[in-house]
Amino acid sequence: MSVNSLRQANEAILSPMAVLYVAGAWVVYRILMILYNISPFHPLYRFPGPRMAAATYAYEAYYDWILVGQYSNKIRKMHEKHGPIVRINPDELHCSDPHFANEIYAGSGRVRDRWQHQLNVGTTGPVSESVLSTVSHELHRLRKNAISRFFSRQQMFKLEDEVREFAEMVVNKMLRCAGKEPFNVTEAYNCFAADVMSQYAFGEPLGYVAQEGWEPNFATWTRPFIRSSYMLRHNAWARKLANVLPLFSDYLGEDVKTVMHLMNVTIPKYIQAALDNPVNGRVFAELRACKTLPESEKTMYRLSGEGALFLFAGTETTTAILTLLTYYLLAQPQTYAKLMEDLQGMDPEHLKWTELEKRPYLWAVIHESLRMMPGIAHRSARVARDEDLVYKSGDGQTEWVIPRGTAIGMTSMINHWNTELFPNPDEFIPERWLVDGKPNYSLQRMLISFGKGSRSCIGENLAYCEIYLMTALMAFRVLPRARLHETTIENLRYDHDLVVPQSKKGAIAVHIAIS
């Protein structure tokens, strides 16, 4: 073909009429998809919910992206109107009945895939290759089996002394603030959790606890991700640019640029240092040497995704729970008094995780905190690839058959406010977790703070170890000298979510002053 022929062909392709044809075809396609989504031919046609939600993802995008994290609140209202199962977008259902959780989040013997649309909220760059972002049940099992042994309860017993050491460093640093300016205790907890995780994962802490103040910390990196999360979910072009051409992230705004720098530069540096020093390299040194993982699973790109996941998941949940717990122990003196009575006889210099777990009121305080501040607030969906799920309400009045291959999930900020299980859910009431002074383990099974089933959070044991030790240390040493400073429940009360819970004033925060 001659140069002139090529030029003529290109001009024809790029002509205004050709562009108009393509645009018209796209519009027709979108209209046909909307009509199909609300037609009787769609497998989810029978399920209740707003017709606009069933018709197009734009409905969800409006509440998530334009109104900033309000879709969970909208889903709550859908349930109030339509019942326990609702259709929240063209291809996804949502359930508000906590008793159905074990079916949605089944154990490893039943196949449960992740829902890609939901993963789009955080699958940018290396984190798209992490265990959390793995869609396939089989690949997830391979990846999780290689990692979960590092976070077993037995392994956390070996780590307990290091956790306690970091907790004591944080408490001592807080006490050095006595008589000085109030500070945000949320930032202090963020430093604590991030340093514990990085010390364990990479063999060295990020240095947040040892620095002079509480900032910068890991939230300095994660806040930009949180702000951009729903933009990424509903903008495929932004995800693809950030994934395929990291350099383009510089042109997608400071938020995306900061996140990509964390995943592509900062975390690989720590992982490489761990690999260079395998004796002290901890998790990643051992992961690289793992014989059950193929070499394709050990690339620096994929390991960097796991590193980002470790830090994000291991920091945000622990920080949020400890923040809320601190607020209520200071805002409700009667709760703090009961806790101190429960801790009588314990030596603050020699606290043990297993001994703290045996204190029923402390157990209740921690689980009430887990209920009200689960760390991750947006919904979590699963796809039962090989089986239909049958939902039956407790009163026998409602029954639905959920077709195999359908995404269905739950939201902690809806389940944990179930008034039948948790009367007066807006109130912090540790006593609800006790029966005759003993832990109510059956109620504990209704929580989804750490997820459930085969894809539950692998860091749950580490989080409990951190929370028990830090709560006890704070109760003994800091809280007797602390008071809230310009902080009310409005600084913590859930208003919307950006993956993690947000108040009307933005990110949760509790400021305290120490005398």
ROZAPA-639621 format. One record per residue (C-alpha): residue number from 1; residue in one letter; chain; y negated, x, z. Coordinates in pm, whole numbers, padded with zeros to 5 digits. Each point is the difference from the previous one (the first is absolute). Layout:
# ROZAPA-639621
[NUM,'A','A',[Y,X,Z]]
...
***
This chain:
# ROZAPA-639621
[1,'M','A',[00000,00000,00000]]
[2,'S','A',[-00341,00138,-00098]]
[3,'V','A',[-00290,00056,00237]]
[4,'N','A',[-00187,-00289,-00159]]
[5,'S','A',[00299,-00230,00047]]
[6,'L','A',[00024,00097,00368]]
[7,'R','A',[-00371,-00057,00044]]
[8,'Q','A',[00024,-00343,-00161]]
[9,'A','A',[00300,-00092,00219]]
[10,'N','A',[-00184,00103,00318]]
[11,'E','A',[-00308,-00194,-00105]]
[12,'A','A',[00215,-00308,-00058]]
[13,'I','A',[00165,00032,00341]]
[14,'L','A',[-00334,00045,00175]]
[15,'S','A',[-00186,-00261,-00197]]
[16,'P','A',[-00175,-00279,00193]]
[17,'M','A',[00237,-00255,-00150]]
[18,'A','A',[00309,00196,00112]]
[19,'V','A',[-00137,00038,00351]]
[20,'L','A',[-00076,-00372,00004]]
[21,'Y','A',[00357,-00080,-00105]]
[22,'V','A',[00143,00219,00277]]
[23,'A','A',[-00231,-00151,00260]]
[24,'G','A',[00086,-00349,-00118]]
[25,'A','A',[00372,00073,00017]]
[26,'W','A',[-00039,00132,00355]]
[27,'V','A',[-00190,-00315,00106]]
[28,'V','A',[00265,-00224,-00156]]
[29,'Y','A',[00274,00198,00176]]
[30,'R','A',[-00174,-00035,00337]]
[31,'I','A',[-00047,-00374,-00050]]
[32,'L','A',[00366,-00043,-00092]]
[33,'M','A',[00102,00196,00312]]
[34,'I','A',[-00216,-00222,00221]]
[35,'L','A',[00151,-00311,-00154]]
[36,'Y','A',[00350,00137,00050]]
[37,'N','A',[-00072,00095,00363]]
[38,'I','A',[-00088,-00360,00089]]
[39,'S','A',[00259,-00163,-00225]]
[40,'P','A',[00340,-00143,00106]]
[41,'F','A',[00161,00291,-00190]]
[42,'H','A',[-00110,00250,00266]]
[43,'P','A',[00270,00057,00269]]
[44,'L','A',[-00257,-00041,00279]]
[45,'Y','A',[-00153,-00319,-00136]]
[46,'R','A',[00136,-00219,00283]]
[47,'F','A',[-00150,00206,00283]]
[48,'P','A',[-00325,-00127,00154]]
[49,'G','A',[-00330,00184,-00003]]
[50,'P','A',[-00335,-00003,-00182]]
[51,'R','A',[00039,-00051,-00374]]
[52,'M','A',[-00248,00281,-00065]]
[53,'A','A',[00211,00242,00204]]
[54,'A','A',[00306,-00095,-00205]]
[55,'A','A',[-00191,00031,-00327]]
[56,'T','A',[-00153,00347,00025]]
[57,'Y','A',[-00025,00314,00211]]
[58,'A','A',[-00377,-00033,-00029]]
[59,'Y','A',[00013,-00247,00290]]
[60,'E','A',[00151,00262,00231]]
[61,'A','A',[-00237,00266,-00135]]
[62,'Y','A',[-00298,-00219,00086]]
[63,'Y','A',[00096,-00022,00367]]
[64,'D','A',[00135,00354,00031]]
[65,'W','A',[-00249,00200,-00202]]
[66,'I','A',[-00316,-00206,-00046]]
[67,'L','A',[-00003,-00163,00346]]
[68,'V','A',[00146,00320,00156]]
[69,'G','A',[00341,-00044,00159]]
[70,'Q','A',[-00011,-00375,00061]]
[71,'Y','A',[00322,-00101,-00172]]
[72,'S','A',[00211,00008,00316]]
[73,'N','A',[-00239,-00252,00155]]
[74,'K','A',[00027,-00214,-00311]]
[75,'I','A',[00382,00020,00015]]
[76,'R','A',[-00014,-00118,00361]]
[77,'K','A',[-00192,-00308,-00113]]
[78,'M','A',[00254,-00061,-00277]]
[79,'H','A',[00276,-00015,00260]]
[80,'E','A',[-00200,-00240,00215]]
[81,'K','A',[-00027,-00233,-00299]]
[82,'H','A',[00330,00051,-00185]]
[83,'G','A',[00258,00112,00257]]
[84,'P','A',[00208,00313,00071]]
[85,'I','A',[00060,00110,-00363]]
[86,'V','A',[-00291,00026,-00246]]
[87,'R','A',[-00058,00152,-00342]]
[88,'I','A',[-00286,00248,00029]]
[89,'N','A',[-00013,00139,-00355]]
[90,'P','A',[00192,-00059,-00325]]
[91,'D','A',[00306,00196,00116]]
[92,'E','A',[-00007,00021,00380]]
[93,'L','A',[00080,-00225,00296]]
[94,'H','A',[-00109,00034,00361]]
[95,'C','A',[00179,-00119,00315]]
[96,'S','A',[-00163,-00071,00336]]
[97,'D','A',[00320,-00070,00198]]
[98,'P','A',[00092,00308,00212]]
[99,'H','A',[00359,-00125,00030]]
[100,'F','A',[00053,00071,-00371]]
[101,'A','A',[-00095,00366,00031]]
[102,'N','A',[00357,00128,00016]]
[103,'E','A',[00075,-00159,-00336]]
[104,'I','A',[-00305,00141,-00174]]
[105,'Y','A',[00029,00340,00167]]
[106,'A','A',[00377,00033,-00004]]
[107,'G','A',[00200,00304,00105]]
[108,'S','A',[00131,00273,-00227]]
[109,'G','A',[00310,-00200,-00099]]
[110,'R','A',[-00213,-00239,-00208]]
[111,'V','A',[-00218,00111,-00290]]
[112,'R','A',[-00374,-00028,00058]]
[113,'D','A',[-00246,00149,-00249]]
[114,'R','A',[-00371,00042,00058]]
[115,'W','A',[-00253,-00205,-00198]]
[116,'Q','A',[-00194,00225,-00239]]
[117,'H','A',[-00312,-00216,00000]]
[118,'Q','A',[-00032,00050,00372]]
[119,'L','A',[00066,00373,-00024]]
[120,'N','A',[-00293,00032,-00239]]
[121,'V','A',[-00222,-00007,00307]]
[122,'G','A',[00096,00357,00083]]
[123,'T','A',[00206,00151,-00280]]
[124,'T','A',[-00258,00241,-00131]]
[125,'G','A',[00086,00363,-00060]]
[126,'P','A',[00287,00167,00188]]
[127,'V','A',[00035,-00285,00250]]
[128,'S','A',[00139,-00208,-00288]]
[129,'E','A',[00314,00216,00032]]
[130,'S','A',[00037,-00045,00377]]
[131,'V','A',[00279,-00191,00172]]
[132,'L','A',[-00243,-00282,00086]]
[133,'S','A',[-00095,-00047,-00366]]
[134,'T','A',[00356,-00003,-00130]]
[135,'V','A',[00086,-00328,-00172]]
[136,'S','A',[00373,00042,-00051]]
[137,'H','A',[00230,-00070,00295]]
[138,'E','A',[00238,00278,-00102]]
[139,'L','A',[-00263,00270,-00047]]
[140,'H','A',[-00168,-00104,00323]]
[141,'R','A',[00330,00038,00187]]
[142,'L','A',[00045,00352,-00142]]
[143,'R','A',[-00351,00104,00104]]
[144,'K','A',[00004,-00168,00337]]
[145,'N','A',[00337,00145,00098]]
[146,'A','A',[-00138,00348,-00061]]
[147,'I','A',[-00306,-00063,00218]]
[148,'S','A',[00105,-00241,00275]]
[149,'R','A',[00208,00257,00188]]
[150,'F','A',[-00322,00183,00083]]
[151,'F','A',[-00130,-00308,00182]]
[152,'S','A',[00307,-00114,00190]]
[153,'R','A',[-00038,-00083,00367]]
[154,'Q','A',[00204,00307,00091]]
[155,'Q','A',[-00227,00220,-00209]]
[156,'M','A',[-00308,-00147,00168]]
[157,'F','A',[00138,00099,00340]]
[158,'K','A',[-00016,00359,-00124]]
[159,'L','A',[-00359,-00054,-00111]]
[160,'E','A',[-00111,-00174,00321]]
[161,'D','A',[-00136,00313,00170]]
[162,'E','A',[-00228,00070,-00297]]
[163,'V','A',[-00120,-00361,-00006]]
[164,'R','A',[-00078,00018,00372]]
[165,'E','A',[-00183,00332,-00049]]
[166,'F','A',[-00226,-00146,-00268]]
[167,'A','A',[-00058,-00312,00213]]
[168,'E','A',[-00103,00216,00296]]
[169,'M','A',[-00235,00200,-00223]]
[170,'V','A',[-00167,-00320,-00117]]
[171,'V','A',[-00031,-00136,00354]]
[172,'N','A',[-00148,00328,00126]]
[173,'K','A',[-00245,-00001,-00289]]
[174,'M','A',[-00102,-00356,00087]]
[175,'L','A',[-00058,00095,00363]]
[176,'R','A',[-00226,00284,-00112]]
[177,'C','A',[-00222,-00273,-00143]]
[178,'A','A',[-00071,-00126,00354]]
[179,'G','A',[-00370,-00060,00048]]
[180,'K','A',[-00069,00057,-00369]]
[181,'E','A',[-00052,-00232,-00296]]
[182,'P','A',[00248,-00287,-00051]]
[183,'F','A',[00254,00059,-00274]]
[184,'N','A',[00227,-00201,-00229]]
[185,'V','A',[00345,00014,00156]]
[186,'T','A',[00147,-00109,-00334]]
[187,'E','A',[-00100,00336,-00146]]
[188,'A','A',[00165,00178,00293]]
[189,'Y','A',[00328,-00183,-00056]]
[190,'N','A',[-00019,00077,-00372]]
[191,'C','A',[-00027,00371,00078]]
[192,'F','A',[00297,-00027,00234]]
[193,'A','A',[00233,-00184,-00238]]
[194,'A','A',[-00090,00211,-00305]]
[195,'D','A',[00052,00329,00183]]
[196,'V','A',[00336,-00112,00140]]
[197,'M','A',[00122,-00103,-00344]]
[198,'S','A',[-00130,00306,-00183]]
[199,'Q','A',[00143,00234,00265]]
[200,'Y','A',[00340,-00160,-00043]]
[201,'A','A',[-00007,-00039,-00378]]
[202,'F','A',[-00168,00325,-00106]]
[203,'G','A',[00053,00228,00298]]
[204,'E','A',[-00372,00015,00084]]
[205,'P','A',[-00256,-00257,00116]]
[206,'L','A',[-00301,-00100,-00206]]
[207,'G','A',[-00216,00127,00287]]
[208,'Y','A',[-00179,-00324,00084]]
[209,'V','A',[00074,00007,00374]]
[210,'A','A',[-00105,00365,00034]]
[211,'Q','A',[-00335,-00045,-00176]]
[212,'E','A',[-00322,-00046,00196]]
[213,'G','A',[-00048,-00373,-00058]]
[214,'W','A',[00213,-00288,-00129]]
[215,'E','A',[-00116,00013,-00361]]
[216,'P','A',[00098,00073,-00269]]
[217,'N','A',[00350,-00137,00041]]
[218,'F','A',[00267,-00150,-00221]]
[219,'A','A',[-00192,-00327,-00026]]
[220,'T','A',[-00267,00199,-00183]]
[221,'W','A',[00255,00023,-00280]]
[222,'T','A',[00162,-00343,00032]]
[223,'R','A',[-00314,-00213,00018]]
[224,'P','A',[-00080,00064,-00367]]
[225,'F','A',[00357,-00099,-00091]]
[226,'I','A',[-00035,-00317,00207]]
[227,'R','A',[-00329,-00090,-00166]]
[228,'S','A',[00146,00049,-00349]]
[229,'S','A',[00342,-00156,00066]]
[230,'Y','A',[-00056,-00345,-00150]]
[231,'M','A',[-00205,00137,-00287]]
[232,'L','A',[00308,00207,-00090]]
[233,'R','A',[00238,-00296,00040]]
[234,'H','A',[-00189,-00214,-00247]]
[235,'N','A',[-00109,00272,-00247]]
[236,'A','A',[00286,00155,-00192]]
[237,'W','A',[-00235,00230,-00193]]
[238,'A','A',[-00125,00160,00323]]
[239,'R','A',[00357,00060,00124]]
[240,'K','A',[00110,00150,-00330]]
[241,'L','A',[-00298,00232,-00025]]
[242,'A','A',[00047,00122,00355]]
[243,'N','A',[00377,00045,-00051]]
[244,'V','A',[00011,00158,-00346]]
[245,'L','A',[-00326,00192,-00001]]
[246,'P','A',[-00104,00096,00354]]
[247,'L','A',[-00316,00159,-00136]]
[248,'F','A',[-00120,-00344,-00107]]
[249,'S','A',[00003,-00109,00363]]
[250,'D','A',[-00330,00186,00033]]
[251,'Y','A',[-00153,-00270,-00219]]
[252,'L','A',[00150,-00293,00191]]
[253,'G','A',[-00231,00035,00299]]
[254,'E','A',[-00003,00207,00318]]
[255,'D','A',[00267,-00215,00168]]
[256,'V','A',[00268,00066,-00261]]
[257,'K','A',[-00112,00361,-00040]]
[258,'T','A',[00044,00066,00373]]
[259,'V','A',[00347,-00156,00009]]
[260,'M','A',[00118,00195,-00303]]
[261,'H','A',[-00126,00325,00153]]
[262,'L','A',[00200,-00072,00314]]
[263,'M','A',[00323,-00067,-00192]]
[264,'N','A',[-00036,00263,-00272]]
[265,'V','A',[-00159,00289,00191]]
[266,'T','A',[00001,-00029,00380]]
[267,'I','A',[00352,-00125,00068]]
[268,'P','A',[00172,00226,-00260]]
[269,'K','A',[-00166,00295,00172]]
[270,'Y','A',[00159,-00093,00334]]
[271,'I','A',[00337,-00067,-00161]]
[272,'Q','A',[-00002,00333,-00181]]
[273,'A','A',[-00080,00176,00328]]
[274,'A','A',[00300,-00178,00158]]
[275,'L','A',[00226,00107,-00287]]
[276,'D','A',[-00124,00359,00027]]
[277,'N','A',[00096,00004,00367]]
[278,'P','A',[00330,-00194,00018]]
[279,'V','A',[00068,00106,00359]]
[280,'N','A',[-00308,-00192,00114]]
[281,'G','A',[-00028,-00231,-00302]]
[282,'R','A',[00153,-00300,00172]]
[283,'V','A',[00061,-00313,-00207]]
[284,'F','A',[-00106,00117,-00344]]
[285,'A','A',[00178,00333,00021]]
[286,'E','A',[00321,-00184,00086]]
[287,'L','A',[-00064,-00269,-00261]]
[288,'R','A',[-00029,00260,-00274]]
[289,'A','A',[00334,00143,00113]]
[290,'C','A',[00169,-00342,00017]]
[291,'K','A',[00316,00003,-00214]]
[292,'T','A',[00026,-00379,-00034]]
[293,'L','A',[-00326,-00017,-00194]]
[294,'P','A',[-00003,00101,-00368]]
[295,'E','A',[-00256,00262,-00103]]
[296,'S','A',[-00209,-00267,-00173]]
[297,'E','A',[-00064,-00146,00346]]
[298,'K','A',[-00130,00331,00138]]
[299,'T','A',[-00298,00066,-00226]]
[300,'M','A',[-00329,00084,00164]]
[301,'Y','A',[-00150,-00316,-00149]]
[302,'R','A',[00257,-00226,00167]]
[303,'L','A',[00001,00189,00329]]
[304,'S','A',[-00379,-00031,00007]]
[305,'G','A',[00041,-00376,-00027]]
[306,'E','A',[00231,00001,00301]]
[307,'G','A',[-00248,00216,00190]]
[308,'A','A',[-00282,-00242,-00069]]
[309,'L','A',[00220,-00290,00108]]
[310,'F','A',[00105,00174,00322]]
[311,'L','A',[-00360,00060,00099]]
[312,'F','A',[-00132,-00341,-00097]]
[313,'A','A',[00284,-00205,00151]]
[314,'G','A',[00032,00228,00300]]
[315,'T','A',[-00369,-00008,00084]]
[316,'E','A',[-00137,-00346,-00075]]
[317,'T','A',[00252,-00211,00194]]
[318,'T','A',[-00002,00212,00315]]
[319,'T','A',[-00379,00026,-00004]]
[320,'A','A',[-00051,-00376,-00039]]
[321,'I','A',[00244,-00094,00276]]
[322,'L','A',[-00142,00248,00251]]
[323,'T','A',[-00355,-00110,-00081]]
[324,'L','A',[00068,-00367,00067]]
[325,'L','A',[00203,00082,00310]]
[326,'T','A',[-00286,00208,00142]]
[327,'Y','A',[-00248,-00279,-00057]]
[328,'Y','A',[00202,-00262,00184]]
[329,'L','A',[00089,00224,00292]]
[330,'L','A',[-00374,00055,00052]]
[331,'A','A',[-00109,-00356,-00085]]
[332,'Q','A',[00266,-00166,00218]]
[333,'P','A',[00006,00177,00341]]
[334,'Q','A',[00283,-00225,00118]]
[335,'T','A',[00220,00126,-00284]]
[336,'Y','A',[-00078,00361,00087]]
[337,'A','A',[00074,-00064,00368]]
[338,'K','A',[00341,-00148,-00084]]
[339,'L','A',[00074,00297,-00222]]
[340,'M','A',[-00083,00249,00275]]
[341,'E','A',[00220,-00193,00240]]
[342,'D','A',[00280,00023,-00256]]
[343,'L','A',[-00050,00377,-00032]]
[344,'Q','A',[00016,00066,00373]]
[345,'G','A',[00219,00294,00096]]
[346,'M','A',[-00040,00181,-00331]]
[347,'D','A',[-00135,00354,-00011]]
[348,'P','A',[-00277,00029,-00264]]
[349,'E','A',[00080,00371,-00031]]
[350,'H','A',[00362,-00063,-00100]]
[351,'L','A',[00008,-00318,-00206]]
[352,'K','A',[00317,-00076,-00193]]
[353,'W','A',[00022,-00241,-00290]]
[354,'T','A',[00337,-00143,00107]]
[355,'E','A',[-00129,-00066,00353]]
[356,'L','A',[-00316,-00167,-00128]]
[357,'E','A',[00207,-00234,-00218]]
[358,'K','A',[00165,-00135,00314]]
[359,'R','A',[-00330,-00125,00143]]
[360,'P','A',[-00005,-00368,-00103]]
[361,'Y','A',[-00373,-00066,00020]]
[362,'L','A',[-00082,00313,-00201]]
[363,'W','A',[00260,-00117,-00254]]
[364,'A','A',[-00173,-00339,-00010]]
[365,'V','A',[-00348,00150,-00040]]
[366,'I','A',[00115,00214,-00292]]
[367,'H','A',[00176,-00287,-00177]]
[368,'E','A',[-00297,-00230,00041]]
[369,'S','A',[-00207,00275,-00161]]
[370,'L','A',[00253,00027,-00282]]
[371,'R','A',[-00028,-00374,-00055]]
[372,'M','A',[-00377,-00008,-00018]]
[373,'M','A',[-00055,00327,-00185]]
[374,'P','A',[00302,00089,-00214]]
[375,'G','A',[-00174,00279,-00191]]
[376,'I','A',[00082,-00130,-00349]]
[377,'A','A',[-00145,-00345,-00055]]
[378,'H','A',[00065,-00087,-00363]]
[379,'R','A',[00314,-00183,-00106]]
[380,'S','A',[00330,00172,-00070]]
[381,'A','A',[00220,-00154,-00271]]
[382,'R','A',[00364,00056,-00098]]
[383,'V','A',[00204,-00094,-00305]]
[384,'A','A',[00358,-00121,00053]]
[385,'R','A',[00126,00122,-00334]]
[386,'D','A',[00359,-00124,00021]]
[387,'E','A',[-00009,-00318,00206]]
[388,'D','A',[-00186,-00326,00041]]
[389,'L','A',[-00153,-00042,00346]]
[390,'V','A',[00032,-00336,00171]]
[391,'Y','A',[-00275,-00095,00243]]
[392,'K','A',[00053,-00282,00251]]
[393,'S','A',[-00265,-00089,00253]]
[394,'G','A',[00095,-00028,00365]]
[395,'D','A',[-00054,-00375,00002]]
[396,'G','A',[00219,-00045,-00306]]
[397,'Q','A',[-00280,-00175,-00191]]
[398,'T','A',[-00065,00277,-00252]]
[399,'E','A',[00238,00189,-00228]]
[400,'W','A',[-00076,00232,-00288]]
[401,'V','A',[00223,00207,-00228]]
[402,'I','A',[-00190,00317,-00092]]
[403,'P','A',[00126,00127,-00337]]
[404,'R','A',[00142,00352,-00010]]
[405,'G','A',[-00249,00253,-00130]]
[406,'T','A',[-00293,-00177,00168]]
[407,'A','A',[-00245,00192,00215]]
[408,'I','A',[-00042,-00157,00343]]
[409,'G','A',[-00164,00145,00308]]
[410,'M','A',[-00167,-00050,00334]]
[411,'T','A',[-00322,00113,00165]]
[412,'S','A',[-00010,00129,00356]]
[413,'M','A',[-00345,-00149,00064]]
[414,'I','A',[00148,-00343,-00080]]
[415,'N','A',[00342,00031,00165]]
[416,'H','A',[-00139,00153,00317]]
[417,'W','A',[-00238,-00295,00041]]
[418,'N','A',[00279,-00257,-00012]]
[419,'T','A',[-00096,-00236,00281]]
[420,'E','A',[00356,-00112,00070]]
[421,'L','A',[00108,00354,00077]]
[422,'F','A',[-00334,00126,00132]]
[423,'P','A',[-00210,-00274,00165]]
[424,'N','A',[-00373,00083,00015]]
[425,'P','A',[00053,00283,-00251]]
[426,'D','A',[-00362,00118,00015]]
[427,'E','A',[00046,00091,00367]]
[428,'F','A',[00143,00332,00120]]
[429,'I','A',[00279,-00119,00231]]
[430,'P','A',[00265,00265,00079]]
[431,'E','A',[00178,-00249,00227]]
[432,'R','A',[00123,-00191,-00307]]
[433,'W','A',[00245,00287,-00059]]
[434,'L','A',[00169,-00029,00340]]
[435,'V','A',[00267,-00239,00124]]
[436,'D','A',[00060,00019,00373]]
[437,'G','A',[-00180,00334,-00002]]
[438,'K','A',[00226,00149,-00268]]
[439,'P','A',[-00070,00076,-00369]]
[440,'N','A',[00060,-00289,-00239]]
[441,'Y','A',[00188,00185,-00274]]
[442,'S','A',[00063,-00316,-00201]]
[443,'L','A',[-00376,-00044,-00041]]
[444,'Q','A',[-00031,00364,-00099]]
[445,'R','A',[00223,-00072,-00300]]
[446,'M','A',[-00268,-00234,-00135]]
[447,'L','A',[-00243,00289,-00051]]
[448,'I','A',[-00040,00161,-00341]]
[449,'S','A',[-00243,00271,00114]]
[450,'F','A',[00229,00274,-00133]]
[451,'G','A',[00164,-00209,-00268]]
[452,'K','A',[00363,-00107,00004]]
[453,'G','A',[00329,00067,-00170]]
[454,'S','A',[00088,00289,-00227]]
[455,'R','A',[-00365,00079,-00072]]
[456,'S','A',[-00135,-00004,00354]]
[457,'C','A',[-00239,00278,00100]]
[458,'I','A',[00185,00328,00048]]
[459,'G','A',[-00265,00120,00248]]
[460,'E','A',[00053,-00281,00252]]
[461,'N','A',[00162,00227,00262]]
[462,'L','A',[-00279,00255,-00026]]
[463,'A','A',[-00262,-00273,00034]]
[464,'Y','A',[00163,-00137,00316]]
[465,'C','A',[00023,00350,00150]]
[466,'E','A',[-00371,00060,-00067]]
[467,'I','A',[-00111,-00341,00124]]
[468,'Y','A',[00197,00008,00325]]
[469,'L','A',[-00110,00350,00096]]
[470,'M','A',[-00364,-00042,-00098]]
[471,'T','A',[-00033,-00343,00165]]
[472,'A','A',[00138,00129,00329]]
[473,'L','A',[-00222,00310,-00005]]
[474,'M','A',[-00307,-00210,-00077]]
[475,'A','A',[00086,-00246,00277]]
[476,'F','A',[00037,00276,00259]]
[477,'R','A',[-00277,00238,-00095]]
[478,'V','A',[-00267,-00150,-00230]]
[479,'L','A',[-00029,-00375,00048]]
[480,'P','A',[-00089,00021,00374]]
[481,'R','A',[-00315,00186,-00107]]
[482,'A','A',[-00070,-00182,-00327]]
[483,'R','A',[-00202,-00303,-00099]]
[484,'L','A',[-00059,-00177,-00329]]
[485,'H','A',[-00324,00090,-00176]]
[486,'E','A',[-00160,-00250,-00238]]
[487,'T','A',[00343,-00131,-00094]]
[488,'T','A',[00115,-00360,-00007]]
[489,'I','A',[00306,-00175,-00137]]
[490,'E','A',[-00193,-00041,-00327]]
[491,'N','A',[00050,00373,-00056]]
[492,'L','A',[00375,-00064,-00009]]
[493,'R','A',[00067,-00363,-00085]]
[494,'Y','A',[00175,-00032,-00336]]
[495,'D','A',[-00228,-00131,-00274]]
[496,'H','A',[00151,00137,-00321]]
[497,'D','A',[00220,00281,-00118]]
[498,'L','A',[-00035,00307,-00216]]
[499,'V','A',[00369,00082,00039]]
[500,'V','A',[-00079,00057,00370]]
[501,'P','A',[-00175,-00260,00223]]
[502,'Q','A',[-00378,-00022,-00021]]
[503,'S','A',[-00248,-00175,00226]]
[504,'K','A',[-00320,-00174,-00111]]
[505,'K','A',[-00175,00327,00078]]
[506,'G','A',[00239,00204,-00212]]
[507,'A','A',[00261,00245,00125]]
[508,'I','A',[00118,-00067,00354]]
[509,'A','A',[-00172,00213,00263]]
[510,'V','A',[-00022,00021,00378]]
[511,'H','A',[-00271,00212,00160]]
[512,'I','A',[00041,00117,00358]]
[513,'A','A',[-00206,00199,00246]]
[514,'I','A',[00159,00214,00271]]
[515,'S','A',[-00162,00065,00337]]
***
